[in-house]
Amino acid sequence: MASWVARGLTAYDAAYVALAEEPDLALVTDDETVIELAPEITRPLVGGPPSAG
C-alpha cells in the first residue's frame, strides 16, 4: 500500500488498489487519478447508475 501512496494516491484509494493487486481482480472506478496511476489494475466505470424509471 505504501508504494501506491508514494505514487500519489490517498491512503484510502491505495488500500483498494492494493487489494485488487492480490487475487488478480480488477478495480472498477471512475476516479481518473486511480486509473492513471494504476492502469494495469483498474478498469474505468462505464455508464452510470441505472435510471430511476
Contacts in CASP RR format, 6 or more apart in sequence:
PFRMAT RR
TARGET T0000
AUTHOR 0000-0000-0000
METHOD contacts of the structure
MODEL  1
MASWVARGLTAYDAAYVALAEEPDLALVTDDETVIELAPEITRPLVGGPP
SAG
1 11 0 8 1.000
1 14 0 8 1.000
1 15 0 8 1.000
1 18 0 8 1.000
2 14 0 8 1.000
4 13 0 8 1.000
4 14 0 8 1.000
4 17 0 8 1.000
4 18 0 8 1.000
4 37 0 8 1.000
4 38 0 8 1.000
5 11 0 8 1.000
5 14 0 8 1.000
7 37 0 8 1.000
8 33 0 8 1.000
8 37 0 8 1.000
9 17 0 8 1.000
9 33 0 8 1.000
9 34 0 8 1.000
9 37 0 8 1.000
9 38 0 8 1.000
13 31 0 8 1.000
13 33 0 8 1.000
13 34 0 8 1.000
16 27 0 8 1.000
16 29 0 8 1.000
16 34 0 8 1.000
17 27 0 8 1.000
17 34 0 8 1.000
17 37 0 8 1.000
17 38 0 8 1.000
17 41 0 8 1.000
17 42 0 8 1.000
19 25 0 8 1.000
19 27 0 8 1.000
20 26 0 8 1.000
20 27 0 8 1.000
20 38 0 8 1.000
20 41 0 8 1.000
20 42 0 8 1.000
21 41 0 8 1.000
26 41 0 8 1.000
26 42 0 8 1.000
26 43 0 8 1.000
27 34 0 8 1.000
27 38 0 8 1.000
27 41 0 8 1.000
27 42 0 8 1.000
27 43 0 8 1.000
28 42 0 8 1.000
28 43 0 8 1.000
28 44 0 8 1.000
28 45 0 8 1.000
29 35 0 8 1.000
29 42 0 8 1.000
29 43 0 8 1.000
29 44 0 8 1.000
29 45 0 8 1.000
30 44 0 8 1.000
30 45 0 8 1.000
34 42 0 8 1.000
35 42 0 8 1.000
35 44 0 8 1.000
END
